[in-house]
Amino acid sequence: MALGTRVVVDNTIHCGECGPCRDGRPLFCEQFVSLGCNAPGAFAEYVVVRTSKLYDIGSLPLDVAVLTEPLSCAMHGVDVLGLSPGSNVLVFGAGPTGLLLSQLLKMAGAASVTVAAPTQSKLDLALLHGANNIVKLERNDLAEAIDSLREIAPEGFDAVIEATGKVTVLEAAVQLARTGGTILVYGLAGENDVAEIKPYEIFSRELTIKGSFAQAFCIGRALFTLQSGSINTEGIITQTVGLNGFATALKNLHDPEHIKTVVGQL
Ligand SMILES: [Zn+2]
C-alpha cells in the first residue's frame, strides 16, 4: 500500500493457531486482541498494524470513514441475527450502534424497525436513520414503554435487539419477542450482571437468544456500505477532540446528549 494512503484499520488480531482459529472461528480466538480494547489502540499519533488489516478508503470523507469499525460490529450483529424478509424488529438503544443497526436491519430484511431509548434527541435522530417508530424509555421504569411497544406489536416482535447493556432491558426484550422470536444480546452488560428470565417462557414460546460480540471479517463490507452511501451517518458524531481532549471524550460517554466523540482530526 502506497505511503500516504488514507485507510481504516481492522483492529482485531487473531493468533491463527488456537483451536477456534484453526476451526475457522477466529472471533473466538483464545488470544483475541482488539487494538484499543485489550491492547494499545489508535489514541496515539502512531499505531503499528499489519498491512493486511488496512483498507483504502479512497475518497470517502474521514467523518464517515471513522464509523467503519462500529458499523462492522453492527453488521456482525445483523449476520448473527439472520433476519427473514418482512420482519418486525425492535431495537433497544439509540447510541451509535442503535442508529447504525436500524439502517442495517432495513437492508437485511426488516419491514419495520422500532427504536426504544431514553434520550429524545437520539430518538428523533433514529427517525432519520431508518426507524419507523420510536418509543421513549424512562430509565427506572420500563412499564409505560412496554405498554407502548405492545401497542406497536401486539403479538410481539420477530426480533428484539438489546443494545443498551441494561439487565432490565434484556428482561423486557424477552417479554416483547413474539412466540418463536429471537432476542439478540448486543449491549455490553457488566461481567457479573444477572438477568431474571423464565426458562419456561423460553421453552414454551420457543424463543431464541443469541449473542453478538465484536466482529470478524466485516470491515471490508462495512466500508463498502459507507462508500455506497446507503447508510446515513449524519448527526452520529457529536464532537471531535484532539489527543489532548481524550478525557473529554471519556466524559462524553456518560452524557446522554452525546453520541460519538471522535479523537483525532477530521
Ligand atoms: Zn487463535
py3Dmol code that shows the C-alpha trace and the ligand (Angstrom):
import py3Dmol

protein = """\
ATOM      1  CA  MET A   1       0.000   0.000   0.000  1.00  0.00           C
ATOM      2  CA  ALA A   2       1.430   3.361  -1.007  1.00  0.00           C
ATOM      3  CA  LEU A   3       2.718   5.753   1.613  1.00  0.00           C
ATOM      4  CA  GLY A   4       0.083   8.401   2.395  1.00  0.00           C
ATOM      5  CA  THR A   5      -2.920   6.210   1.529  1.00  0.00           C
ATOM      6  CA  ARG A   6      -5.928   7.065   3.708  1.00  0.00           C
ATOM      7  CA  VAL A   7      -7.057   3.891   5.416  1.00  0.00           C
ATOM      8  CA  VAL A   8      -9.286   2.385   8.045  1.00  0.00           C
ATOM      9  CA  VAL A   9      -7.910  -0.410  10.192  1.00  0.00           C
ATOM     10  CA  ASP A  10      -9.370  -3.744  11.159  1.00  0.00           C
ATOM     11  CA  ASN A  11      -8.332  -3.549  14.808  1.00  0.00           C
ATOM     12  CA  THR A  12      -8.640  -7.277  15.505  1.00  0.00           C
ATOM     13  CA  ILE A  13      -5.708  -9.664  15.768  1.00  0.00           C
ATOM     14  CA  HIS A  14      -6.122 -13.449  15.803  1.00  0.00           C
ATOM     15  CA  CYS A  15      -3.336 -15.890  16.625  1.00  0.00           C
ATOM     16  CA  GLY A  16      -4.233 -18.279  13.792  1.00  0.00           C
ATOM     17  CA  GLU A  17      -3.082 -21.272  15.820  1.00  0.00           C
ATOM     18  CA  CYS A  18      -5.524 -21.939  18.654  1.00  0.00           C
ATOM     19  CA  GLY A  19      -8.459 -24.359  18.373  1.00  0.00           C
ATOM     20  CA  PRO A  20     -11.117 -21.779  17.355  1.00  0.00           C
ATOM     21  CA  CYS A  21      -8.741 -20.138  14.840  1.00  0.00           C
ATOM     22  CA  ARG A  22      -7.933 -23.495  13.279  1.00  0.00           C
ATOM     23  CA  ASP A  23     -11.647 -24.273  13.148  1.00  0.00           C
ATOM     24  CA  GLY A  24     -12.254 -21.100  11.125  1.00  0.00           C
ATOM     25  CA  ARG A  25     -13.811 -19.196  14.023  1.00  0.00           C
ATOM     26  CA  PRO A  26     -11.170 -16.538  14.701  1.00  0.00           C
ATOM     27  CA  LEU A  27     -13.639 -14.304  16.542  1.00  0.00           C
ATOM     28  CA  PHE A  28     -13.313 -16.764  19.415  1.00  0.00           C
ATOM     29  CA  CYS A  29      -9.509 -16.849  19.246  1.00  0.00           C
ATOM     30  CA  GLU A  30      -8.052 -17.713  22.641  1.00  0.00           C
ATOM     31  CA  GLN A  31      -5.511 -14.889  22.198  1.00  0.00           C
ATOM     32  CA  PHE A  32      -8.019 -12.459  20.696  1.00  0.00           C
ATOM     33  CA  VAL A  33      -6.623  -8.912  20.614  1.00  0.00           C
ATOM     34  CA  SER A  34      -8.665  -5.837  19.829  1.00  0.00           C
ATOM     35  CA  LEU A  35      -6.489  -2.760  19.442  1.00  0.00           C
ATOM     36  CA  GLY A  36      -7.953  -0.043  21.617  1.00  0.00           C
ATOM     37  CA  CYS A  37      -9.761  -2.529  23.885  1.00  0.00           C
ATOM     38  CA  ASN A  38      -7.344  -5.034  25.374  1.00  0.00           C
ATOM     39  CA  ALA A  39      -4.198  -3.658  23.701  1.00  0.00           C
ATOM     40  CA  PRO A  40      -2.919  -0.159  22.878  1.00  0.00           C
ATOM     41  CA  GLY A  41      -5.006   1.248  20.071  1.00  0.00           C
ATOM     42  CA  ALA A  42      -5.235   4.355  17.965  1.00  0.00           C
ATOM     43  CA  PHE A  43      -5.424   7.027  20.666  1.00  0.00           C
ATOM     44  CA  ALA A  44      -1.859   7.963  19.760  1.00  0.00           C
ATOM     45  CA  GLU A  45      -0.062   9.742  16.956  1.00  0.00           C
ATOM     46  CA  TYR A  46       1.198   6.436  15.579  1.00  0.00           C
ATOM     47  CA  VAL A  47      -0.018   2.859  15.727  1.00  0.00           C
ATOM     48  CA  VAL A  48       1.525  -0.288  14.277  1.00  0.00           C
ATOM     49  CA  VAL A  49      -0.740  -2.694  12.357  1.00  0.00           C
ATOM     50  CA  ARG A  50      -0.274  -5.356   9.709  1.00  0.00           C
ATOM     51  CA  THR A  51      -0.800  -4.157   6.144  1.00  0.00           C
ATOM     52  CA  SER A  52      -3.325  -6.981   5.684  1.00  0.00           C
ATOM     53  CA  LYS A  53      -5.533  -5.146   8.195  1.00  0.00           C
ATOM     54  CA  LEU A  54      -5.556  -1.877   6.235  1.00  0.00           C
ATOM     55  CA  TYR A  55      -8.434  -0.838   3.974  1.00  0.00           C
ATOM     56  CA  ASP A  56      -8.033   2.002   1.468  1.00  0.00           C
ATOM     57  CA  ILE A  57     -10.933   4.435   1.963  1.00  0.00           C
ATOM     58  CA  GLY A  58     -10.463   6.187  -1.373  1.00  0.00           C
ATOM     59  CA  SER A  59     -12.309   9.498  -1.422  1.00  0.00           C
ATOM     60  CA  LEU A  60     -14.644   8.682   1.480  1.00  0.00           C
ATOM     61  CA  PRO A  61     -14.769  11.662   3.896  1.00  0.00           C
ATOM     62  CA  LEU A  62     -12.981  10.996   7.183  1.00  0.00           C
ATOM     63  CA  ASP A  63     -16.067  11.786   9.277  1.00  0.00           C
ATOM     64  CA  VAL A  64     -17.840   8.921   7.514  1.00  0.00           C
ATOM     65  CA  ALA A  65     -14.874   6.522   7.287  1.00  0.00           C
ATOM     66  CA  VAL A  66     -14.316   6.769  11.033  1.00  0.00           C
ATOM     67  CA  LEU A  67     -17.596   4.892  11.531  1.00  0.00           C
ATOM     68  CA  THR A  68     -16.383   1.816   9.618  1.00  0.00           C
ATOM     69  CA  GLU A  69     -15.467  -0.158  12.723  1.00  0.00           C
ATOM     70  CA  PRO A  70     -18.716   0.491  14.665  1.00  0.00           C
ATOM     71  CA  LEU A  71     -20.659  -0.311  11.507  1.00  0.00           C
ATOM     72  CA  SER A  72     -18.727  -3.550  11.059  1.00  0.00           C
ATOM     73  CA  CYS A  73     -19.679  -4.635  14.605  1.00  0.00           C
ATOM     74  CA  ALA A  74     -23.336  -3.823  13.906  1.00  0.00           C
ATOM     75  CA  MET A  75     -23.034  -5.769  10.658  1.00  0.00           C
ATOM     76  CA  HIS A  76     -21.753  -8.801  12.510  1.00  0.00           C
ATOM     77  CA  GLY A  77     -24.747  -8.482  14.840  1.00  0.00           C
ATOM     78  CA  VAL A  78     -27.110  -8.486  11.878  1.00  0.00           C
ATOM     79  CA  ASP A  79     -25.279 -11.505  10.439  1.00  0.00           C
ATOM     80  CA  VAL A  80     -25.745 -13.354  13.734  1.00  0.00           C
ATOM     81  CA  LEU A  81     -29.417 -12.367  13.907  1.00  0.00           C
ATOM     82  CA  GLY A  82     -30.173 -13.900  10.499  1.00  0.00           C
ATOM     83  CA  LEU A  83     -33.337 -11.908   9.838  1.00  0.00           C
ATOM     84  CA  SER A  84     -36.118 -13.011   7.475  1.00  0.00           C
ATOM     85  CA  PRO A  85     -37.518 -10.516   4.961  1.00  0.00           C
ATOM     86  CA  GLY A  86     -40.616  -8.744   6.258  1.00  0.00           C
ATOM     87  CA  SER A  87     -39.592  -8.873   9.911  1.00  0.00           C
ATOM     88  CA  ASN A  88     -40.872  -6.549  12.602  1.00  0.00           C
ATOM     89  CA  VAL A  89     -37.826  -5.591  14.700  1.00  0.00           C
ATOM     90  CA  LEU A  90     -37.351  -3.744  17.977  1.00  0.00           C
ATOM     91  CA  VAL A  91     -34.015  -2.150  18.905  1.00  0.00           C
ATOM     92  CA  PHE A  92     -33.370  -1.024  22.475  1.00  0.00           C
ATOM     93  CA  GLY A  93     -30.764   1.735  22.383  1.00  0.00           C
ATOM     94  CA  ALA A  94     -30.122   4.696  20.107  1.00  0.00           C
ATOM     95  CA  GLY A  95     -26.388   5.173  20.560  1.00  0.00           C
ATOM     96  CA  PRO A  96     -24.096   4.960  17.528  1.00  0.00           C
ATOM     97  CA  THR A  97     -24.726   1.239  17.334  1.00  0.00           C
ATOM     98  CA  GLY A  98     -28.501   1.542  17.599  1.00  0.00           C
ATOM     99  CA  LEU A  99     -28.566   4.166  14.861  1.00  0.00           C
ATOM    100  CA  LEU A 100     -26.378   2.127  12.526  1.00  0.00           C
ATOM    101  CA  LEU A 101     -28.171  -1.116  13.364  1.00  0.00           C
ATOM    102  CA  SER A 102     -31.572   0.315  12.494  1.00  0.00           C
ATOM    103  CA  GLN A 103     -30.416   1.028   8.977  1.00  0.00           C
ATOM    104  CA  LEU A 104     -28.604  -2.291   8.534  1.00  0.00           C
ATOM    105  CA  LEU A 105     -31.696  -4.144   9.735  1.00  0.00           C
ATOM    106  CA  LYS A 106     -33.691  -2.464   6.985  1.00  0.00           C
ATOM    107  CA  MET A 107     -31.106  -3.649   4.459  1.00  0.00           C
ATOM    108  CA  ALA A 108     -31.232  -7.153   5.929  1.00  0.00           C
ATOM    109  CA  GLY A 109     -34.979  -7.710   5.813  1.00  0.00           C
ATOM    110  CA  ALA A 110     -36.763  -5.647   8.478  1.00  0.00           C
ATOM    111  CA  ALA A 111     -40.038  -4.265   7.147  1.00  0.00           C
ATOM    112  CA  SER A 112     -40.350  -2.160  10.277  1.00  0.00           C
ATOM    113  CA  VAL A 113     -37.850  -1.056  12.912  1.00  0.00           C
ATOM    114  CA  THR A 114     -38.926   0.372  16.260  1.00  0.00           C
ATOM    115  CA  VAL A 115     -36.261   2.096  18.359  1.00  0.00           C
ATOM    116  CA  ALA A 116     -36.721   2.491  22.117  1.00  0.00           C
ATOM    117  CA  ALA A 117     -34.302   4.665  24.107  1.00  0.00           C
ATOM    118  CA  PRO A 118     -34.308   7.184  26.961  1.00  0.00           C
ATOM    119  CA  THR A 119     -32.990  10.293  25.171  1.00  0.00           C
ATOM    120  CA  GLN A 120     -35.485  12.171  22.991  1.00  0.00           C
ATOM    121  CA  SER A 121     -32.839  13.827  20.784  1.00  0.00           C
ATOM    122  CA  LYS A 122     -31.404  10.402  19.913  1.00  0.00           C
ATOM    123  CA  LEU A 123     -34.875   9.050  19.178  1.00  0.00           C
ATOM    124  CA  ASP A 124     -35.517  11.976  16.839  1.00  0.00           C
ATOM    125  CA  LEU A 125     -32.263  11.147  15.098  1.00  0.00           C
ATOM    126  CA  ALA A 126     -33.306   7.481  14.878  1.00  0.00           C
ATOM    127  CA  LEU A 127     -36.253   8.548  12.708  1.00  0.00           C
ATOM    128  CA  LEU A 128     -33.723   9.915  10.218  1.00  0.00           C
ATOM    129  CA  HIS A 129     -31.747   6.679  10.427  1.00  0.00           C
ATOM    130  CA  GLY A 130     -34.280   4.097   9.399  1.00  0.00           C
ATOM    131  CA  ALA A 131     -36.628   3.832  12.396  1.00  0.00           C
ATOM    132  CA  ASN A 132     -40.355   3.584  11.627  1.00  0.00           C
ATOM    133  CA  ASN A 133     -41.413   4.037  15.256  1.00  0.00           C
ATOM    134  CA  ILE A 134     -39.755   5.494  18.330  1.00  0.00           C
ATOM    135  CA  VAL A 135     -40.631   4.925  21.974  1.00  0.00           C
ATOM    136  CA  LYS A 136     -39.163   6.831  24.913  1.00  0.00           C
ATOM    137  CA  LEU A 137     -37.911   4.767  27.845  1.00  0.00           C
ATOM    138  CA  GLU A 138     -37.947   6.020  31.419  1.00  0.00           C
ATOM    139  CA  ARG A 139     -34.611   4.962  32.848  1.00  0.00           C
ATOM    140  CA  ASN A 140     -36.005   3.392  36.021  1.00  0.00           C
ATOM    141  CA  ASP A 141     -39.443   2.254  34.945  1.00  0.00           C
ATOM    142  CA  LEU A 142     -39.988   0.419  31.702  1.00  0.00           C
ATOM    143  CA  ALA A 143     -43.687  -0.352  32.300  1.00  0.00           C
ATOM    144  CA  GLU A 144     -45.078   2.504  30.245  1.00  0.00           C
ATOM    145  CA  ALA A 145     -42.677   1.864  27.387  1.00  0.00           C
ATOM    146  CA  ILE A 146     -43.551  -1.836  27.396  1.00  0.00           C
ATOM    147  CA  ASP A 147     -47.240  -0.909  27.037  1.00  0.00           C
ATOM    148  CA  SER A 148     -46.452   1.379  24.077  1.00  0.00           C
ATOM    149  CA  LEU A 149     -44.313  -1.303  22.453  1.00  0.00           C
ATOM    150  CA  ARG A 150     -47.103  -3.860  22.856  1.00  0.00           C
ATOM    151  CA  GLU A 151     -49.426  -1.483  21.049  1.00  0.00           C
ATOM    152  CA  ILE A 152     -46.967  -1.347  18.136  1.00  0.00           C
ATOM    153  CA  ALA A 153     -46.590  -5.133  18.026  1.00  0.00           C
ATOM    154  CA  PRO A 154     -49.498  -6.798  19.856  1.00  0.00           C
ATOM    155  CA  GLU A 155     -48.157 -10.283  19.065  1.00  0.00           C
ATOM    156  CA  GLY A 156     -44.587  -9.299  19.849  1.00  0.00           C
ATOM    157  CA  PHE A 157     -41.598  -8.502  17.643  1.00  0.00           C
ATOM    158  CA  ASP A 158     -39.950 -11.080  15.393  1.00  0.00           C
ATOM    159  CA  ALA A 159     -36.581  -9.939  16.705  1.00  0.00           C
ATOM    160  CA  VAL A 160     -35.615  -7.769  19.669  1.00  0.00           C
ATOM    161  CA  ILE A 161     -32.110  -6.351  19.908  1.00  0.00           C
ATOM    162  CA  GLU A 162     -30.810  -5.337  23.302  1.00  0.00           C
ATOM    163  CA  ALA A 163     -28.152  -2.680  22.606  1.00  0.00           C
ATOM    164  CA  THR A 164     -28.058  -0.920  25.975  1.00  0.00           C
ATOM    165  CA  GLY A 165     -26.296  -3.414  28.258  1.00  0.00           C
ATOM    166  CA  LYS A 166     -29.043  -2.983  30.881  1.00  0.00           C
ATOM    167  CA  VAL A 167     -30.342  -6.115  32.598  1.00  0.00           C
ATOM    168  CA  THR A 168     -33.896  -4.771  32.968  1.00  0.00           C
ATOM    169  CA  VAL A 169     -33.981  -4.035  29.247  1.00  0.00           C
ATOM    170  CA  LEU A 170     -32.927  -7.587  28.425  1.00  0.00           C
ATOM    171  CA  GLU A 171     -35.704  -8.884  30.656  1.00  0.00           C
ATOM    172  CA  ALA A 172     -38.188  -6.668  28.798  1.00  0.00           C
ATOM    173  CA  ALA A 173     -36.742  -7.816  25.464  1.00  0.00           C
ATOM    174  CA  VAL A 174     -37.677 -11.416  26.280  1.00  0.00           C
ATOM    175  CA  GLN A 175     -41.254 -10.404  27.094  1.00  0.00           C
ATOM    176  CA  LEU A 176     -41.583  -8.383  23.903  1.00  0.00           C
ATOM    177  CA  ALA A 177     -40.349 -11.061  21.497  1.00  0.00           C
ATOM    178  CA  ARG A 178     -43.097 -12.851  19.640  1.00  0.00           C
ATOM    179  CA  THR A 179     -43.552 -16.578  20.110  1.00  0.00           C
ATOM    180  CA  GLY A 180     -40.808 -18.211  18.075  1.00  0.00           C
ATOM    181  CA  GLY A 181     -38.923 -14.909  18.016  1.00  0.00           C
ATOM    182  CA  THR A 182     -35.273 -14.077  18.597  1.00  0.00           C
ATOM    183  CA  ILE A 183     -33.533 -11.870  21.156  1.00  0.00           C
ATOM    184  CA  LEU A 184     -30.068 -10.587  20.278  1.00  0.00           C
ATOM    185  CA  VAL A 185     -27.838  -9.569  23.175  1.00  0.00           C
ATOM    186  CA  TYR A 186     -25.695  -6.865  21.640  1.00  0.00           C
ATOM    187  CA  GLY A 187     -25.238  -4.397  24.527  1.00  0.00           C
ATOM    188  CA  LEU A 188     -22.293  -4.727  26.872  1.00  0.00           C
ATOM    189  CA  ALA A 189     -23.595  -5.690  30.320  1.00  0.00           C
ATOM    190  CA  GLY A 190     -21.387  -5.999  33.391  1.00  0.00           C
ATOM    191  CA  GLU A 191     -19.459  -9.266  33.510  1.00  0.00           C
ATOM    192  CA  ASN A 192     -21.342 -10.362  36.634  1.00  0.00           C
ATOM    193  CA  ASP A 193     -24.761  -8.902  35.891  1.00  0.00           C
ATOM    194  CA  VAL A 194     -27.620 -11.367  36.241  1.00  0.00           C
ATOM    195  CA  ALA A 195     -30.955 -11.172  34.410  1.00  0.00           C
ATOM    196  CA  GLU A 196     -34.166 -12.870  35.506  1.00  0.00           C
ATOM    197  CA  ILE A 197     -35.538 -14.885  32.606  1.00  0.00           C
ATOM    198  CA  LYS A 198     -38.107 -17.649  32.938  1.00  0.00           C
ATOM    199  CA  PRO A 199     -36.828 -20.877  31.386  1.00  0.00           C
ATOM    200  CA  TYR A 200     -40.455 -21.932  30.893  1.00  0.00           C
ATOM    201  CA  GLU A 201     -41.011 -18.911  28.678  1.00  0.00           C
ATOM    202  CA  ILE A 202     -38.002 -19.781  26.517  1.00  0.00           C
ATOM    203  CA  PHE A 203     -39.257 -23.363  26.325  1.00  0.00           C
ATOM    204  CA  SER A 204     -42.982 -22.828  25.768  1.00  0.00           C
ATOM    205  CA  ARG A 205     -42.604 -19.904  23.366  1.00  0.00           C
ATOM    206  CA  GLU A 206     -39.586 -21.397  21.575  1.00  0.00           C
ATOM    207  CA  LEU A 207     -37.552 -18.219  21.944  1.00  0.00           C
ATOM    208  CA  THR A 208     -34.012 -17.993  20.641  1.00  0.00           C
ATOM    209  CA  ILE A 209     -31.426 -15.917  22.500  1.00  0.00           C
ATOM    210  CA  LYS A 210     -28.265 -15.033  20.587  1.00  0.00           C
ATOM    211  CA  GLY A 211     -25.157 -13.028  21.413  1.00  0.00           C
ATOM    212  CA  SER A 212     -23.058 -10.781  19.217  1.00  0.00           C
ATOM    213  CA  PHE A 213     -19.507  -9.970  20.226  1.00  0.00           C
ATOM    214  CA  ALA A 214     -17.135  -7.748  18.228  1.00  0.00           C
ATOM    215  CA  GLN A 215     -16.675  -8.517  14.547  1.00  0.00           C
ATOM    216  CA  ALA A 216     -14.533 -10.606  12.238  1.00  0.00           C
ATOM    217  CA  PHE A 217     -14.110 -10.020   8.526  1.00  0.00           C
ATOM    218  CA  CYS A 218     -16.804  -7.321   8.342  1.00  0.00           C
ATOM    219  CA  ILE A 219     -14.577  -4.253   7.843  1.00  0.00           C
ATOM    220  CA  GLY A 220     -14.469  -4.532   4.044  1.00  0.00           C
ATOM    221  CA  ARG A 221     -18.235  -4.896   3.797  1.00  0.00           C
ATOM    222  CA  ALA A 222     -18.829  -2.042   6.245  1.00  0.00           C
ATOM    223  CA  LEU A 223     -16.516   0.224   4.260  1.00  0.00           C
ATOM    224  CA  PHE A 224     -18.242  -0.725   1.016  1.00  0.00           C
ATOM    225  CA  THR A 225     -21.613   0.076   2.587  1.00  0.00           C
ATOM    226  CA  LEU A 226     -20.422   3.528   3.656  1.00  0.00           C
ATOM    227  CA  GLN A 227     -18.861   4.163   0.242  1.00  0.00           C
ATOM    228  CA  SER A 228     -22.127   3.174  -1.440  1.00  0.00           C
ATOM    229  CA  GLY A 229     -23.904   5.937   0.502  1.00  0.00           C
ATOM    230  CA  SER A 230     -26.647   3.591   1.659  1.00  0.00           C
ATOM    231  CA  ILE A 231     -26.083   4.380   5.343  1.00  0.00           C
ATOM    232  CA  ASN A 232     -26.873   7.810   6.774  1.00  0.00           C
ATOM    233  CA  THR A 233     -24.182   8.831   9.273  1.00  0.00           C
ATOM    234  CA  GLU A 234     -25.398  12.379   9.786  1.00  0.00           C
ATOM    235  CA  GLY A 235     -25.560  13.519  13.390  1.00  0.00           C
ATOM    236  CA  ILE A 236     -23.788  10.470  14.846  1.00  0.00           C
ATOM    237  CA  ILE A 237     -20.525  12.320  15.563  1.00  0.00           C
ATOM    238  CA  THR A 238     -21.391  14.936  18.178  1.00  0.00           C
ATOM    239  CA  GLN A 239     -17.877  16.181  18.997  1.00  0.00           C
ATOM    240  CA  THR A 240     -14.339  15.930  17.685  1.00  0.00           C
ATOM    241  CA  VAL A 241     -11.416  16.457  20.029  1.00  0.00           C
ATOM    242  CA  GLY A 242      -7.635  16.265  19.653  1.00  0.00           C
ATOM    243  CA  LEU A 243      -5.499  13.773  21.557  1.00  0.00           C
ATOM    244  CA  ASN A 244      -5.336  16.181  24.486  1.00  0.00           C
ATOM    245  CA  GLY A 245      -9.152  16.063  24.660  1.00  0.00           C
ATOM    246  CA  PHE A 246      -9.221  12.337  25.410  1.00  0.00           C
ATOM    247  CA  ALA A 247     -10.595  12.945  28.932  1.00  0.00           C
ATOM    248  CA  THR A 248     -13.480  14.906  27.386  1.00  0.00           C
ATOM    249  CA  ALA A 249     -14.214  12.002  25.043  1.00  0.00           C
ATOM    250  CA  LEU A 250     -14.423   9.627  28.017  1.00  0.00           C
ATOM    251  CA  LYS A 251     -16.649  12.071  29.912  1.00  0.00           C
ATOM    252  CA  ASN A 252     -18.966  12.303  26.912  1.00  0.00           C
ATOM    253  CA  LEU A 253     -19.631   8.565  27.167  1.00  0.00           C
ATOM    254  CA  HIS A 254     -21.736   9.351  30.247  1.00  0.00           C
ATOM    255  CA  ASP A 255     -23.506  12.339  28.717  1.00  0.00           C
ATOM    256  CA  PRO A 256     -26.789  11.192  27.139  1.00  0.00           C
ATOM    257  CA  GLU A 257     -26.774  14.086  24.676  1.00  0.00           C
ATOM    258  CA  HIS A 258     -23.518  12.865  23.131  1.00  0.00           C
ATOM    259  CA  ILE A 259     -23.483  10.057  20.627  1.00  0.00           C
ATOM    260  CA  LYS A 260     -19.993   9.549  19.204  1.00  0.00           C
ATOM    261  CA  THR A 261     -16.928  11.576  20.094  1.00  0.00           C
ATOM    262  CA  VAL A 262     -14.044  11.309  17.652  1.00  0.00           C
ATOM    263  CA  VAL A 263     -10.486  11.625  18.926  1.00  0.00           C
ATOM    264  CA  GLY A 264      -8.327  12.930  16.119  1.00  0.00           C
ATOM    265  CA  GLN A 265      -8.592  15.312  13.229  1.00  0.00           C
ATOM    266  CA  LEU A 266     -11.369  15.147  10.667  1.00  0.00           C
TER     267      LEU A 266
END
"""
ligand_1 = """\
1
ZN
Zn -6.437 -18.013 17.855
"""
view = py3Dmol.view(width=600, height=400)
view.addModel(protein, "pdb")
view.setStyle({"model": 0}, {"cartoon": {"style": "trace"}})
view.addModel(ligand_1, "xyz")
view.setStyle({"model": 1}, {"stick": {}})
view.zoomTo()
view.show()
